[in-house]
Amino acid sequence: MTSQAKVAIVTGANKGIGYAIVRNLALSYVSLHRPEPLVIYLGSRNPNLGESSVSQLQKEFEGRQVLTSDNGNVEIKFLKIDLTNKDTINEAAERVKNEYGGKWIKENLGKGVDILINNAGMAYRGSAFDTNVVKTTLATNFYGTLDVINKFTPLLRPNARIVNVSSLAGQLRILSPELAQKFSDPNLDVDGLIKLLQQFQYAVDHGTWTQEGWPTQAYGVSKIGVTGLSRILARRFASEGKNILVNACCPGWVRTDMTNPNAPLSPDQGAETPVFLALDEKIVPSSPNGELWSLLKIHKW
């Protein structure tokens, strides 16, 4: 790989939507016929599953001129990263820094991270809801995503993109009007967002969440946090003069281990909007930054 390689990172990518994102990111990038090669880090917390997924993609792409080893311009690598383990996040960022970042970010704009797709997440099945469910769900979906962004932001190149996989289950309408107004406050910062989610956890711990305007939905609230974070980061980067696009997206109701085998969309269909937000050069750059997208369109949060 040359120093001019573009670099993409996809978390939670050994199966389901994440795997489909890596697959379609590679295929879509090749179809664009860009001169720069693309390195895709397939992130997974399980090395065996991650390495197996990389091998599976390599086998699928064999003879199709997708991979650099086959006269293509995409390379796929396994990256160990677990959103609930800060050590793995730190180690993942350090590895990418050593391979495609570090001092070269300032000295050579050809090195760094161009695309960060935060796909990893979790959800309890059914109507499970208690203190532990809320704590675990927030730890993975919100705080884990935040930790990844904080560690990889210094590695982002100019014109980089962050795509946070959120959900329409996390729309503000599931909150009381008062809470919805707080989350949508244009002056809300990351610390304020964290305080709101801490209030949710506290209310659940003390059995007062309903009276305080919170829903009985750990997953939905965690995704409100992810979408809110996307909006805040978009404002921050704009205020700092950085041309970095940050958007949240709902992949739709997709057939995965986390959802339902009867869901209407395939993983490849679910990957369509995240890949679009990562690669499109016409609609996305000219659209408002920090939005919630679904089915290739901006959706009301």
Kinemage of the C-alpha trace (Angstrom):
@kinemage 1
@onewidth
@group {chain A} dominant
@subgroup {mainchain}
@vectorlist {calphas} color= white
{ca met a 1} P 0.000 0.000 0.000
{ca thr a 2} L 1.217 3.495 -0.793
{ca ser a 3} L 1.158 6.437 1.592
{ca gln a 4} L -1.794 7.808 -0.357
{ca ala a 5} L -4.090 4.924 0.593
{ca lys a 6} L -7.503 5.803 1.956
{ca val a 7} L -8.363 4.134 5.241
{ca ala a 8} L -11.757 2.979 6.526
{ca ile a 9} L -12.652 1.401 9.860
{ca val a 10} L -15.873 -0.513 10.483
{ca thr a 11} L -16.685 -1.739 13.988
{ca gly a 12} L -18.819 -4.787 14.755
{ca ala a 13} L -18.061 -6.140 11.310
{ca asn a 14} L -17.592 -9.890 11.605
{ca lys a 15} L -21.265 -10.546 10.828
{ca gly a 16} L -24.618 -8.983 10.033
{ca ile a 17} L -24.841 -5.369 8.940
{ca gly a 18} L -21.192 -4.666 9.780
{ca tyr a 19} L -19.966 -7.492 7.552
{ca ala a 20} L -22.269 -6.282 4.782
{ca ile a 21} L -20.920 -2.748 5.198
{ca val a 22} L -17.342 -3.964 4.684
{ca arg a 23} L -18.394 -6.073 1.703
{ca asn a 24} L -20.349 -3.303 -0.004
{ca leu a 25} L -17.806 -0.642 0.879
{ca ala a 26} L -15.210 -2.676 -1.017
{ca leu a 27} L -17.468 -3.335 -4.011
{ca ser a 28} L -18.707 0.244 -4.201
{ca tyr a 29} L -15.222 1.694 -3.916
{ca val a 30} L -13.938 -0.486 -6.746
{ca ser a 31} L -16.845 0.635 -8.939
{ca leu a 32} L -15.805 4.271 -8.452
{ca his a 33} L -12.467 3.590 -10.197
{ca arg a 34} L -10.535 5.875 -7.880
{ca pro a 35} L -6.751 5.884 -8.176
{ca glu a 36} L -6.072 5.608 -4.442
{ca pro a 37} L -6.246 2.162 -2.864
{ca leu a 38} L -8.598 1.657 0.078
{ca val a 39} L -7.651 -0.172 3.259
{ca ile a 40} L -10.665 -1.433 5.216
{ca tyr a 41} L -10.175 -2.505 8.813
{ca leu a 42} L -12.826 -5.085 9.682
{ca gly a 43} L -13.364 -4.535 13.397
{ca ser a 44} L -14.438 -7.345 15.695
{ca arg a 45} L -14.036 -8.108 19.381
{ca asn a 46} L -13.445 -11.790 18.619
{ca pro a 47} L -10.181 -12.435 16.722
{ca asn a 48} L -11.255 -15.859 15.477
{ca leu a 49} L -14.520 -14.571 14.070
{ca gly a 50} L -12.882 -11.442 12.688
{ca glu a 51} L -10.092 -13.287 10.904
{ca ser a 52} L -12.614 -15.809 9.578
{ca ser a 53} L -14.741 -12.993 8.161
{ca val a 54} L -11.740 -11.451 6.422
{ca ser a 55} L -10.908 -14.834 4.914
{ca gln a 56} L -14.508 -15.303 3.815
{ca leu a 57} L -14.494 -11.963 1.991
{ca gln a 58} L -11.153 -12.702 0.388
{ca lys a 59} L -12.538 -15.968 -0.908
{ca glu a 60} L -15.702 -14.295 -2.220
{ca phe a 61} L -13.711 -11.596 -4.024
{ca glu a 62} L -11.199 -13.998 -5.561
{ca gly a 63} L -10.892 -13.438 -9.301
{ca arg a 64} L -13.107 -10.314 -9.263
{ca gln a 65} L -10.333 -7.683 -9.272
{ca val a 66} L -11.489 -6.203 -5.998
{ca leu a 67} L -8.504 -6.879 -3.753
{ca thr a 68} L -5.009 -5.523 -4.318
{ca ser a 69} L -3.734 -9.090 -4.482
{ca asp a 70} L -5.975 -9.582 -7.513
{ca asn a 71} L -5.297 -6.379 -9.473
{ca gly a 72} L -7.954 -4.490 -7.506
{ca asn a 73} L -7.497 -1.551 -5.150
{ca val a 74} L -8.974 -2.713 -1.831
{ca glu a 75} L -7.249 -4.398 1.084
{ca ile a 76} L -9.186 -5.819 4.038
{ca lys a 77} L -7.538 -6.284 7.424
{ca phe a 78} L -8.806 -7.592 10.751
{ca leu a 79} L -8.794 -5.136 13.667
{ca lys a 80} L -9.508 -6.274 17.199
{ca ile a 81} L -11.766 -3.740 18.888
{ca asp a 82} L -14.351 -4.213 21.637
{ca leu a 83} L -16.534 -1.248 22.533
{ca thr a 84} L -16.783 -2.415 26.152
{ca asn a 85} L -13.010 -2.749 26.557
{ca lys a 86} L -11.065 0.513 26.425
{ca asp a 87} L -7.761 -1.313 26.193
{ca thr a 88} L -8.750 -2.825 22.840
{ca ile a 89} L -9.933 0.576 21.600
{ca asn a 90} L -6.613 2.146 22.597
{ca glu a 91} L -4.653 -0.704 21.007
{ca ala a 92} L -6.700 -0.504 17.809
{ca ala a 93} L -6.128 3.229 17.501
{ca glu a 94} L -2.405 2.788 18.182
{ca arg a 95} L -2.135 0.132 15.492
{ca val a 96} L -3.887 2.265 12.889
{ca lys a 97} L -1.786 5.242 13.963
{ca asn a 98} L 1.405 3.263 13.424
{ca glu a 99} L 0.302 1.906 10.079
{ca tyr a 100} L -1.501 4.898 8.561
{ca gly a 101} L -1.232 7.853 10.911
{ca gly a 102} L 1.020 9.212 13.604
{ca lys a 103} L 3.239 12.189 12.779
{ca trp a 104} L 2.297 11.751 9.133
{ca ile a 105} L -1.128 13.258 9.823
{ca lys a 106} L 0.483 16.702 9.939
{ca glu a 107} L 3.453 16.126 7.677
{ca asn a 108} L 1.739 14.161 4.930
{ca leu a 109} L -1.990 14.487 4.341
{ca gly a 110} L -1.837 11.232 2.424
{ca lys a 111} L -1.901 9.296 5.690
{ca gly a 112} L -4.688 9.021 8.229
{ca val a 113} L -8.251 7.740 8.592
{ca asp a 114} L -10.825 8.776 6.003
{ca ile a 115} L -13.904 6.790 7.049
{ca leu a 116} L -14.995 5.689 10.524
{ca ile a 117} L -18.206 3.660 10.588
{ca asn a 118} L -19.385 2.969 14.117
{ca asn a 119} L -21.636 -0.004 13.560
{ca ala a 120} L -21.028 -2.127 16.665
{ca gly a 121} L -23.936 -2.262 19.079
{ca met a 122} L -26.220 -4.530 21.031
{ca ala a 123} L -29.837 -4.950 22.045
{ca tyr a 124} L -31.673 -7.223 24.430
{ca arg a 125} L -34.434 -9.304 22.919
{ca gly a 126} L -38.027 -8.779 23.881
{ca ser a 127} L -39.088 -6.345 26.577
{ca ala a 128} L -36.133 -6.765 28.935
{ca phe a 129} L -35.726 -3.600 30.982
{ca asp a 130} L -34.040 -2.992 34.302
{ca thr a 131} L -31.021 -1.252 35.778
{ca asn a 132} L -28.549 -3.751 34.336
{ca val a 133} L -30.139 -3.725 30.879
{ca val a 134} L -29.897 0.063 30.731
{ca lys a 135} L -26.331 0.108 32.026
{ca thr a 136} L -25.140 -2.562 29.592
{ca thr a 137} L -26.937 -1.076 26.595
{ca leu a 138} L -25.651 2.439 27.214
{ca ala a 139} L -22.137 1.140 27.875
{ca thr a 140} L -21.956 -0.482 24.454
{ca asn a 141} L -24.102 1.631 22.175
{ca phe a 142} L -23.303 5.095 23.487
{ca tyr a 143} L -20.228 5.152 25.702
{ca gly a 144} L -18.375 2.597 23.583
{ca thr a 145} L -19.102 4.564 20.418
{ca leu a 146} L -17.972 7.758 22.143
{ca asp a 147} L -14.721 6.113 23.256
{ca val a 148} L -13.979 4.957 19.697
{ca ile a 149} L -14.630 8.422 18.296
{ca asn a 150} L -12.463 10.082 20.938
{ca lys a 151} L -9.523 7.789 20.189
{ca phe a 152} L -9.763 7.947 16.400
{ca thr a 153} L -10.612 11.635 15.922
{ca pro a 154} L -6.932 12.680 16.138
{ca leu a 155} L -6.238 10.308 13.238
{ca leu a 156} L -8.918 11.705 10.939
{ca arg a 157} L -7.731 13.306 7.716
{ca pro a 158} L -9.257 16.477 6.251
{ca asn a 159} L -12.585 15.646 4.552
{ca ala a 160} L -12.981 12.503 6.649
{ca arg a 161} L -16.382 11.050 7.454
{ca ile a 162} L -17.871 9.520 10.558
{ca val a 163} L -20.980 7.385 10.129
{ca asn a 164} L -22.737 6.347 13.330
{ca val a 165} L -25.232 3.525 12.939
{ca ser a 166} L -28.225 4.597 15.004
{ca ser a 167} L -31.909 3.715 14.736
{ca leu a 168} L -35.339 5.217 14.142
{ca ala a 169} L -36.207 3.491 17.411
{ca gly a 170} L -34.265 6.364 18.927
{ca gln a 171} L -36.475 9.219 17.773
{ca leu a 172} L -37.201 12.100 20.117
{ca arg a 173} L -40.925 11.336 20.090
{ca ile a 174} L -40.351 8.484 22.562
{ca leu a 175} L -39.360 11.122 25.145
{ca ser a 176} L -41.452 13.690 26.962
{ca pro a 177} L -41.533 17.085 25.194
{ca glu a 178} L -39.333 18.527 27.923
{ca leu a 179} L -36.645 15.893 27.506
{ca ala a 180} L -36.861 16.038 23.720
{ca gln a 181} L -36.206 19.768 23.876
{ca lys a 182} L -33.109 19.206 26.004
{ca phe a 183} L -31.657 16.646 23.584
{ca ser a 184} L -32.342 18.877 20.577
{ca asp a 185} L -30.895 22.016 22.184
{ca pro a 186} L -28.397 23.434 19.643
{ca asn a 187} L -26.132 24.432 22.530
{ca leu a 188} L -25.959 20.923 23.991
{ca asp a 189} L -22.387 19.616 24.209
{ca val a 190} L -20.993 16.141 24.867
{ca asp a 191} L -20.818 16.694 28.630
{ca gly a 192} L -24.437 17.809 28.652
{ca leu a 193} L -25.453 14.784 26.597
{ca ile a 194} L -23.700 12.465 29.024
{ca lys a 195} L -25.483 14.136 31.950
{ca leu a 196} L -28.852 13.510 30.296
{ca leu a 197} L -28.082 9.824 29.825
{ca gln a 198} L -26.846 9.621 33.397
{ca gln a 199} L -30.188 11.062 34.483
{ca phe a 200} L -31.913 8.250 32.591
{ca gln a 201} L -29.776 5.644 34.339
{ca tyr a 202} L -30.418 7.280 37.730
{ca ala a 203} L -34.163 7.385 37.107
{ca val a 204} L -34.213 3.691 36.194
{ca asp a 205} L -32.097 2.845 39.233
{ca his a 206} L -34.639 4.590 41.447
{ca gly a 207} L -37.789 3.528 39.596
{ca thr a 208} L -38.799 7.054 38.579
{ca trp a 209} L -38.113 6.991 34.830
{ca thr a 210} L -41.764 7.084 33.752
{ca gln a 211} L -42.596 10.075 35.946
{ca glu a 212} L -39.562 11.886 34.585
{ca gly a 213} L -40.581 11.422 30.965
{ca trp a 214} L -38.321 8.537 29.926
{ca pro a 215} L -39.572 5.523 27.943
{ca thr a 216} L -39.172 1.901 28.991
{ca gln a 217} L -36.656 1.476 26.191
{ca ala a 218} L -32.952 1.090 26.869
{ca tyr a 219} L -32.063 0.570 23.198
{ca gly a 220} L -34.102 3.544 21.989
{ca val a 221} L -32.560 5.927 24.507
{ca ser a 222} L -29.054 4.665 23.704
{ca lys a 223} L -29.643 5.448 20.041
{ca ile a 224} L -30.995 8.894 20.909
{ca gly a 225} L -27.590 9.346 22.489
{ca val a 226} L -25.820 8.204 19.311
{ca thr a 227} L -27.814 10.534 17.070
{ca gly a 228} L -27.408 13.398 19.533
{ca leu a 229} L -23.669 12.771 19.619
{ca ser a 230} L -23.532 12.929 15.827
{ca arg a 231} L -25.207 16.330 15.817
{ca ile a 232} L -22.922 17.683 18.524
{ca leu a 233} L -19.769 16.497 16.767
{ca ala a 234} L -20.924 17.982 13.471
{ca arg a 235} L -21.354 21.363 15.175
{ca arg a 236} L -18.006 21.058 16.930
{ca phe a 237} L -16.051 20.196 13.792
{ca ala a 238} L -17.739 23.046 11.921
{ca ser a 239} L -16.839 25.528 14.684
{ca glu a 240} L -13.228 24.312 14.530
{ca gly a 241} L -13.114 24.802 10.776
{ca lys a 242} L -12.733 21.093 10.100
{ca asn a 243} L -14.403 19.697 7.006
{ca ile a 244} L -15.425 16.423 8.640
{ca leu a 245} L -18.882 15.032 7.948
{ca val a 246} L -20.646 13.284 10.816
{ca asn a 247} L -24.002 11.623 10.256
{ca ala a 248} L -26.157 9.061 11.990
{ca cys a 249} L -28.212 6.530 10.074
{ca cys a 250} L -30.815 3.859 10.573
{ca pro a 251} L -30.125 0.777 8.439
{ca gly a 252} L -33.757 -0.290 8.699
{ca trp a 253} L -35.230 -3.476 10.103
{ca val a 254} L -32.632 -5.978 8.989
{ca arg a 255} L -32.433 -9.743 9.370
{ca thr a 256} L -29.585 -10.191 11.881
{ca asp a 257} L -28.843 -12.117 15.069
{ca met a 258} L -29.863 -9.011 16.994
{ca thr a 259} L -33.275 -8.564 15.398
{ca asn a 260} L -35.656 -11.011 13.774
{ca pro a 261} L -35.251 -13.624 11.021
{ca asn a 262} L -38.505 -12.316 9.534
{ca ala a 263} L -37.273 -8.717 9.178
{ca pro a 264} L -37.878 -7.386 5.632
{ca leu a 265} L -34.338 -6.207 4.780
{ca ser a 266} L -31.195 -8.212 4.089
{ca pro a 267} L -27.860 -7.161 5.614
{ca asp a 268} L -26.756 -5.902 2.188
{ca gln a 269} L -29.834 -3.683 2.031
{ca gly a 270} L -29.125 -2.471 5.556
{ca ala a 271} L -25.586 -1.560 4.537
{ca glu a 272} L -26.764 0.659 1.690
{ca thr a 273} L -27.224 3.901 3.649
{ca pro a 274} L -24.022 3.630 5.751
{ca val a 275} L -21.954 2.982 2.615
{ca phe a 276} L -23.713 5.829 0.808
{ca leu a 277} L -22.856 8.233 3.631
{ca ala a 278} L -19.249 7.058 3.562
{ca leu a 279} L -18.617 7.349 -0.185
{ca asp a 280} L -21.134 9.614 -1.909
{ca glu a 281} L -19.560 12.785 -3.337
{ca lys a 282} L -22.663 14.622 -4.537
{ca ile a 283} L -25.660 14.469 -2.213
{ca val a 284} L -24.000 13.948 1.170
{ca pro a 285} L -21.432 16.795 1.008
{ca ser a 286} L -24.128 19.258 -0.074
{ca ser a 287} L -26.600 18.158 2.622
{ca pro a 288} L -26.774 19.475 6.198
{ca asn a 289} L -24.193 17.873 8.470
{ca gly a 290} L -25.102 15.951 11.621
{ca glu a 291} L -28.388 14.518 10.404
{ca leu a 292} L -30.202 11.208 10.866
{ca trp a 293} L -30.521 9.317 7.582
{ca ser a 294} L -32.611 6.332 6.569
{ca leu a 295} L -33.137 4.780 3.142
{ca leu a 296} L -30.688 7.270 1.596
{ca lys a 297} L -32.666 10.285 2.831
{ca ile a 298} L -32.566 12.609 5.818
{ca his a 299} L -35.154 11.535 8.366
{ca lys a 300} L -36.768 13.558 11.112
{ca trp a 301} L -35.076 12.843 14.440
